[in-house]
Amino acid sequence: MSKYRRIALALALDIFSVLLFVAVGRRNHNESAGISGVVEVALPFLIALVCGWVLSRAWQKPDAIKNGVVIWLITVVLGLLLRNLIFGRGIATPFIIVATVVLGVLLVGRRLAMRVIR
């Protein structure tokens, strides 16, 4: 697989991870699983994810666990801040815990899994 395809796939998997986190959360809370609702809730985390990619320079080593940890932490912290301060949505303590754990499993866990597979 070419370097550019590997980068695109890694970014796509990270975006999918955030969208999956939001879609499952909305479904568990009996909220609409429609694409517009999912994107609206996911937007602060997607913005934070992109910031994580830029700050970690993830395109250099998109599957590196170190980059995954940086991306995860930035996605959670900045995503929650954006969600609350810019998007006007709540960030209750249970949501913070769930977001931290689930996004950690999805963003770092998939990198660990890829390392084991290779």
N, CA, C and O of each residue as an XYZ file, in Angstrom:
472
protein
N       0.854     -1.173      0.000
C       0.000      0.000      0.000
C       0.898      1.233      0.000
O       1.885      1.299      0.734
N       0.541      2.209     -0.834
C       1.343      3.418     -0.920
C       1.239      4.229      0.374
O       0.310      4.071      1.166
N       2.218      5.089      0.550
C       2.263      5.942      1.741
C       0.999      6.797      1.838
O       0.436      6.941      2.923
N       0.556      7.356      0.736
C      -0.609      8.248      0.745
C      -1.898      7.492      1.046
O      -2.786      8.007      1.725
N      -1.991      6.286      0.544
C      -3.170      5.465      0.860
C      -3.186      5.087      2.336
O      -4.245      5.066      2.963
N      -2.012      4.787      2.891
C      -1.915      4.447      4.302
C      -2.323      5.630      5.180
O      -3.015      5.455      6.183
N      -1.898      6.820      4.803
C      -2.273      8.032      5.540
C      -3.777      8.268      5.430
O      -4.443      8.526      6.433
N      -4.308      8.179      4.219
C      -5.742      8.388      4.007
C      -6.571      7.365      4.768
O      -7.599      7.708      5.352
N      -6.129      6.108      4.765
C      -6.849      5.068      5.492
C      -6.814      5.325      6.995
O      -7.831      5.177      7.672
N      -5.668      5.702      7.512
C      -5.547      5.980      8.950
C      -6.443      7.147      9.355
O      -7.125      7.077     10.377
N      -6.448      8.201      8.575
C      -7.308      9.343      8.881
C      -8.777      8.948      8.780
O      -9.586      9.327      9.627
N      -9.117      8.195      7.753
C     -10.505      7.741      7.591
C     -10.938      6.874      8.773
O     -12.067      7.000      9.248
N     -10.062      6.003      9.247
C     -10.388      5.165     10.401
C     -10.576      5.995     11.666
O     -11.443      5.693     12.486
N      -9.771      7.035     11.826
C      -9.926      7.916     12.987
C     -11.241      8.692     12.913
O     -11.939      8.833     13.917
N     -11.572      9.187     11.740
C     -12.846      9.893     11.563
C     -14.002      8.935     11.818
O     -14.960      9.283     12.508
N     -13.915      7.739     11.267
C     -14.947      6.730     11.500
C     -15.090      6.426     12.988
O     -16.203      6.245     13.482
N     -13.972      6.368     13.701
C     -14.002      6.095     15.138
C     -14.797      7.151     15.894
O     -15.600      6.818     16.766
N     -14.580      8.415     15.565
C     -15.320      9.498     16.219
C     -16.799      9.416     15.860
O     -17.658      9.558     16.732
N     -17.100      9.191     14.597
C     -18.499      9.084     14.171
C     -19.187      7.881     14.816
O     -20.357      7.961     15.190
N     -18.470      6.778     14.946
C     -19.019      5.594     15.601
C     -19.317      5.879     17.073
O     -20.384      5.518     17.570
N     -18.392      6.518     17.762
C     -18.583      6.904     19.160
C     -19.858      7.724     19.318
O     -20.664      7.451     20.208
N     -20.044      8.710     18.474
C     -21.213      9.582     18.562
C     -22.483      8.827     18.180
O     -23.497      8.944     18.867
N     -22.444      8.061     17.105
C     -23.644      7.341     16.648
C     -24.128      6.351     17.700
O     -25.326      6.265     17.967
N     -23.205      5.605     18.297
C     -23.595      4.642     19.336
C     -24.135      5.376     20.558
O     -25.124      4.948     21.153
N     -23.498      6.465     20.929
C     -23.980      7.248     22.067
C     -25.375      7.799     21.833
O     -26.223      7.752     22.725
N     -25.613      8.315     20.655
C     -26.949      8.850     20.344
C     -27.992      7.738     20.355
O     -29.111      7.926     20.833
N     -27.619      6.600     19.832
C     -28.557      5.468     19.815
C     -28.864      4.998     21.241
O     -30.014      4.699     21.562
N     -27.850      4.934     22.085
C     -28.051      4.505     23.471
C     -28.917      5.477     24.268
O     -29.534      5.099     25.264
N     -28.958      6.725     23.824
C     -29.778      7.731     24.496
C     -31.080      7.994     23.736
O     -31.754      9.000     23.956
N     -31.413      7.074     22.845
C     -32.654      7.157     22.064
C     -32.790      8.468     21.300
O     -33.885      9.016     21.172
N     -31.677      8.956     20.801
C     -31.688     10.142     19.957
C     -31.578      9.677     18.506
O     -31.148      8.557     18.230
N     -31.963     10.533     17.612
C     -31.920     10.203     16.199
C     -30.507      9.808     15.776
O     -29.529     10.457     16.147
N     -30.419      8.748     15.008
C     -29.124      8.316     14.482
C     -28.908      8.859     13.075
O     -28.019      8.404     12.355
N     -29.729      9.836     12.688
C     -29.589     10.450     11.371
C     -28.237     11.112     11.214
O     -27.628     11.557     12.187
N     -27.779     11.171      9.984
C     -26.432     11.673      9.701
C     -26.242     13.108     10.169
O     -25.173     13.445     10.677
N     -27.243     13.959     10.013
C     -27.068     15.357     10.414
C     -26.914     15.478     11.932
O     -26.109     16.278     12.409
N     -27.672     14.696     12.685
C     -27.545     14.721     14.138
C     -26.201     14.196     14.596
O     -25.596     14.741     15.520
N     -25.730     13.134     13.950
C     -24.435     12.557     14.304
C     -23.318     13.556     13.998
O     -22.437     13.777     14.829
N     -23.355     14.152     12.818
C     -22.310     15.102     12.431
C     -22.329     16.321     13.352
O     -21.275     16.818     13.749
N     -23.517     16.798     13.689
C     -23.630     17.965     14.571
C     -22.969     17.703     15.929
O     -22.251     18.559     16.446
N     -23.208     16.542     16.496
C     -22.629     16.200     17.794
C     -21.143     15.873     17.650
O     -20.351     16.166     18.546
N     -20.771     15.273     16.534
C     -19.376     14.865     16.327
C     -18.470     16.031     15.954
O     -17.255     15.932     16.128
N     -19.012     17.116     15.455
C     -18.200     18.206     14.911
C     -17.109     18.701     15.851
O     -15.970     18.837     15.403
N     -17.379     18.980     17.125
C     -16.274     19.443     17.971
C     -15.155     18.407     18.106
O     -13.981     18.765     18.191
N     -15.520     17.137     18.124
C     -14.513     16.086     18.237
C     -13.758     15.897     16.916
O     -12.569     15.579     16.921
N     -14.441     16.091     15.797
C     -13.768     15.993     14.503
C     -12.778     17.142     14.316
O     -11.681     16.942     13.792
N     -13.164     18.337     14.741
C     -12.238     19.482     14.688
C     -11.016     19.188     15.551
O      -9.879     19.414     15.135
N     -11.263     18.680     16.756
C     -10.164     18.346     17.667
C      -9.292     17.232     17.095
O      -8.072     17.249     17.257
N      -9.914     16.272     16.432
C      -9.165     15.175     15.806
C      -8.193     15.717     14.767
O      -7.032     15.312     14.729
N      -8.660     16.621     13.936
C      -7.790     17.225     12.918
C      -6.644     17.978     13.592
O      -5.500     17.899     13.145
N      -6.949     18.708     14.666
C      -5.888     19.399     15.417
C      -4.884     18.391     15.965
O      -3.679     18.643     15.941
N      -5.362     17.265     16.453
C      -4.476     16.219     16.949
C      -3.571     15.674     15.868
O      -2.388     15.424     16.098
N      -4.134     15.493     14.685
C      -3.324     15.016     13.555
C      -2.237     16.035     13.211
O      -1.089     15.667     12.965
N      -2.606     17.311     13.195
C      -1.643     18.354     12.833
C      -0.556     18.470     13.905
O       0.632     18.498     13.584
N      -0.960     18.537     15.167
C       0.015     18.719     16.242
C       0.951     17.517     16.404
O       2.112     17.681     16.780
N       0.456     16.326     16.126
C       1.302     15.124     16.243
C       2.044     14.810     14.950
O       2.901     13.927     14.915
N       1.709     15.536     13.891
C       2.263     15.256     12.551
C       2.036     13.787     12.189
O       2.936     13.090     11.719
N       0.820     13.353     12.423
C       0.472     11.934     12.278
C       0.691     11.404     10.868
O       0.852     10.197     10.691
N       0.702     12.251      9.883
C       0.904     11.781      8.514
C       2.301     11.168      8.347
O       2.519     10.381      7.426
N       3.246     11.522      9.226
C       4.585     10.946      9.123
C       4.587      9.472      9.538
O       5.255      8.644      8.918
N       3.834      9.158     10.591
C       3.700      7.772     11.069
C       2.257      7.604     11.554
O       2.000      7.627     12.758
N       1.324      7.436     10.624
C      -0.095      7.446     10.984
C      -0.537      6.321     11.909
O      -1.556      6.448     12.587
N       0.208      5.226     11.949
C      -0.186      4.095     12.789
C       0.646      3.985     14.064
O       0.518      3.009     14.803
N       1.492      4.972     14.327
C       2.329      4.931     15.527
C       1.458      5.109     16.772
O       0.573      5.963     16.814
N       1.726      4.299     17.760
C       0.948      4.349     18.999
C       1.125      5.706     19.676
O       0.165      6.256     20.215
N       2.342      6.249     19.655
C       2.598      7.565     20.250
C       1.688      8.617     19.623
O       1.096      9.430     20.334
N       1.574      8.605     18.305
C       0.685      9.552     17.627
C      -0.769      9.302     18.019
O      -1.542     10.245     18.190
N      -1.133      8.043     18.160
C      -2.488      7.706     18.575
C      -2.819      8.274     19.940
O      -3.923      8.771     20.161
N      -1.867      8.202     20.854
C      -2.087      8.740     22.205
C      -2.254     10.257     22.152
O      -3.148     10.807     22.795
N      -1.401     10.930     21.391
C      -1.508     12.392     21.261
C      -2.845     12.767     20.626
O      -3.535     13.666     21.108
N      -3.204     12.087     19.561
C      -4.469     12.363     18.874
C      -5.644     12.124     19.818
O      -6.573     12.930     19.868
N      -5.608     11.035     20.557
C      -6.674     10.703     21.515
C      -6.833     11.803     22.560
O      -7.939     12.291     22.787
N      -5.736     12.189     23.191
C      -5.817     13.188     24.262
C      -6.306     14.539     23.742
O      -7.136     15.189     24.377
N      -5.796     14.952     22.598
C      -6.244     16.223     22.020
C      -7.705     16.132     21.603
O      -8.470     17.071     21.821
N      -8.098     15.013     21.008
C      -9.494     14.848     20.588
C     -10.432     14.924     21.779
O     -11.481     15.563     21.699
N     -10.074     14.285     22.876
C     -10.941     14.308     24.060
C     -10.962     15.695     24.697
O     -12.032     16.275     24.878
N      -9.801     16.226     25.035
C      -9.747     17.494     25.782
C     -10.277     18.650     24.944
O     -11.167     19.376     25.387
N      -9.748     18.826     23.752
C     -10.194     19.933     22.907
C     -11.634     19.721     22.451
O     -12.409     20.675     22.376
N     -11.993     18.480     22.147
C     -13.367     18.180     21.736
C     -14.373     18.542     22.810
O     -15.414     19.129     22.516
N     -14.069     18.197     24.054
C     -14.972     18.540     25.161
C     -15.032     20.046     25.379
O     -16.105     20.595     25.630
N     -13.888     20.718     25.285
C     -13.881     22.180     25.432
C     -14.702     22.849     24.325
O     -15.519     23.729     24.596
N     -14.482     22.429     23.095
C     -15.256     22.989     21.985
C     -16.738     22.698     22.149
O     -17.579     23.569     21.930
N     -17.050     21.470     22.534
C     -18.448     21.068     22.736
C     -19.130     21.994     23.731
O     -20.270     22.408     23.519
N     -18.441     22.314     24.804
C     -19.035     23.132     25.859
C     -18.978     24.621     25.543
O     -19.995     25.308     25.644
N     -17.825     25.128     25.166
C     -17.642     26.575     25.032
C     -18.136     27.147     23.706
O     -18.645     28.267     23.669
N     -17.994     26.405     22.639
C     -18.374     26.919     21.316
C     -19.736     26.392     20.874
O     -20.550     27.140     20.334
N     -19.980     25.104     21.104
C     -21.205     24.480     20.618
C     -22.325     24.480     21.653
O     -23.446     24.074     21.349
N     -22.034     24.932     22.875
C     -23.058     25.083     23.902
C     -23.719     23.799     24.367
O     -24.896     23.801     24.727
N     -22.981     22.714     24.362
C     -23.513     21.428     24.818
C     -22.856     21.064     26.143
O     -21.745     21.502     26.442
N     -23.546     20.270     26.918
C     -23.058     19.877     28.225
C     -21.923     18.875     28.175
O     -21.730     18.169     27.185
N     -21.175     18.831     29.274
C     -20.101     17.846     29.406
C     -20.134     17.276     30.828
O     -19.220     17.502     31.621
N     -21.178     16.550     31.125
C     -21.323     15.928     32.442
C     -20.173     14.951     32.684
O     -19.606     14.395     31.743
N     -19.845     14.756     33.938
C     -18.733     13.873     34.310
C     -18.843     12.475     33.692
O     -17.844     11.975     33.175
N     -20.007     11.825     33.723
C     -20.086     10.512     33.079
C     -19.756     10.566     31.579
O     -19.146      9.639     31.046
N     -20.153     11.638     30.908
C     -19.847     11.782     29.484
C     -18.344     11.933     29.280
O     -17.785     11.370     28.338
N     -17.693     12.683     30.150
C     -16.245     12.858     30.053
C     -15.544     11.506     30.184
O     -14.620     11.198     29.432
N     -15.993     10.709     31.144
C     -15.391      9.393     31.372
C     -15.610      8.487     30.167
O     -14.677      7.847     29.682
N     -16.845      8.439     29.692
C     -17.166      7.573     28.544
C     -16.398      8.025     27.302
O     -15.831      7.197     26.589
N     -16.378      9.323     27.041
C     -15.662      9.832     25.871
C     -14.179      9.495     25.949
O     -13.577      9.097     24.951
N     -13.596      9.650     27.111
C     -12.173      9.372     27.285
C     -11.872      7.895     27.044
O     -10.932      7.561     26.323
N     -12.656      7.024     27.637
C     -12.409      5.583     27.514
C     -12.691      5.093     26.094
O     -11.858      4.419     25.488
N     -13.853      5.428     25.574
C     -14.238      4.910     24.258
C     -13.316      5.441     23.160
O     -12.858      4.677     22.312
N     -13.047      6.729     23.174
C     -12.157      7.262     22.139
C     -10.740      6.717     22.299
O     -10.033      6.533     21.309
N     -10.325      6.461     23.526
C      -9.017      5.838     23.733
C      -8.954      4.452     23.127
O      -7.984      4.099     22.455
N      -9.985      3.674     23.366
C     -10.038      2.320     22.800
C     -10.049      2.387     21.277
O      -9.353      1.619     20.613
N     -10.833      3.297     20.730
C     -10.960      3.369     19.272
C      -9.717      3.955     18.603
O      -9.245      3.412     17.604
N      -9.187      5.044     19.130
C      -8.073      5.731     18.463
C      -6.713      5.089     18.754
O      -5.868      4.999     17.864
N      -6.506      4.652     19.973
C      -5.231      4.015     20.314
C      -5.338      2.505     20.096
O      -4.403      1.870     19.609
N      -6.476      1.947     20.458
C      -6.666      0.503     20.337
C      -6.514     -0.015     18.928
O      -5.948     -1.088     18.721
N      -7.005      0.722     17.961
C      -6.857      0.246     16.583
C      -5.399      0.258     16.148
O      -4.983     -0.581     15.348
N      -4.627      1.192     16.661
C      -3.193      1.220     16.348
C      -2.475      0.039     17.009
O      -1.596     -0.578     16.408
N      -2.853     -0.262     18.227
C      -2.292     -1.442     18.897
C      -2.643     -2.716     18.137
O      -1.800     -3.589     17.932
N      -3.903     -2.802     17.725
C      -4.356     -3.977     16.976
C      -3.576     -4.115     15.661
O      -3.190     -5.219     15.279
N      -3.349     -3.003     14.981
C      -2.605     -3.059     13.726
C      -1.165     -3.508     13.958
O      -0.593     -4.234     13.146
N      -0.588     -3.070     15.072
C       0.782     -3.474     15.397
C       0.838     -4.991     15.623
O       1.762     -5.661     15.162
N      -0.153     -5.518     16.332
C      -0.189     -6.954     16.606
C      -0.385     -7.734     15.314
O       0.246     -8.770     15.108
N      -1.256     -7.239     14.447
C      -1.516     -7.926     13.167
C      -0.265     -7.951     12.304
O       0.008     -8.947     11.634
N       0.487     -6.875     12.315
C       1.699     -6.815     11.489
C       2.767     -7.684     12.102
O       3.871     -7.777     11.566
